[in-house]
Amino acid sequence: MKTISPDKGGTLITVHYPPAGNSLSYVLPDHNIDATPFDAAWTGEAEFLLCGGDLMLCLQCTETTIVQARKFETKDDDLFSQVLFDGRSRLAATSSDKGTLDRRSISAHQGTITAMQWQPLPENQSGPDDERLIATGGDDCAILIWNARMPESKPKCFLTMDSPIMRLAFTPDGAFIAGATSTQILIWKVGSYAVPRASWSRPVHPGWLSPKASAETDEEDEHCLCWDADGHKLAYGSNSRVSQGMVPYVQLHSANT
């Protein structure tokens, strides 16, 4: 388990090993996470990627400390905000506040990329050698699905919702993808995007109201979206309120079409 926290004007990265009861740490003295937050993704049992602003590192855990294994070349105007690693293809994808996906500067969105996720593949399914799908969502209200093995190609699909995308979630088998805004969820079958297979709208309820609707605050709403292990139920959360199983996925897709 890793944590990223402020430390005397810099940033402290800590890796905890609960079974052993010990932890390792790494300090970046000149990086202010309040101004440019970090994101991290494990690439192996002892290595992880760390990115934020124009910085992207590969850090390695030894028996006693955390060391820098590699510093990636970046541009001065890079603004990394998220990183994801796909163990199947050994590909890493980054997104930026400028709306670009990947370090190869794929022009993806007209604005900030707010969510991204690799398409899961079952262990017994290898998939095409020339295709590895990743989905991105942005504050431009669009969801794009890309083939990461062909970064120069156009997206395989372009989906839109009625407001900025907050979260994305593939079913565990990768067959369906759900996109969530602050008020709505739509579900599409991967490869068949003409019409959503299911939809859900957030009910009018005082508990669902944004804190900004009733109080003056600079804090942003937090959203989460996650399928269960079987891909039959979907949980959606906004701040402290959660709705579970709101989409009748089994009934809608029992024919798997």
Buried (B, 14 or more C-beta within 10 A) or exposed (E): EBEBEEBEEEBBBBBEEEEEEEBBEBBBEEBBBEEBBBBBBEBEEBBBBBBBBBBBBBBBBEEEEBEEBEEBEBEEEBBBBBBBBBEBBEBBBBBBBBBBBBBEEBEBBEBBBBBBBBBBBEEEEEBEEEEBBBBBBBBBBBBBBBBBBEBEEEBBBEBEBEEBBBBBBBBBBBBBBBBBBBBBBBBBBBEEBEEBBBEBEBEEEEEBEBEEEEEEEEEEEEBBBEBBEEBBBBBBBBBEEEBEEBBEBEEEBEEEE
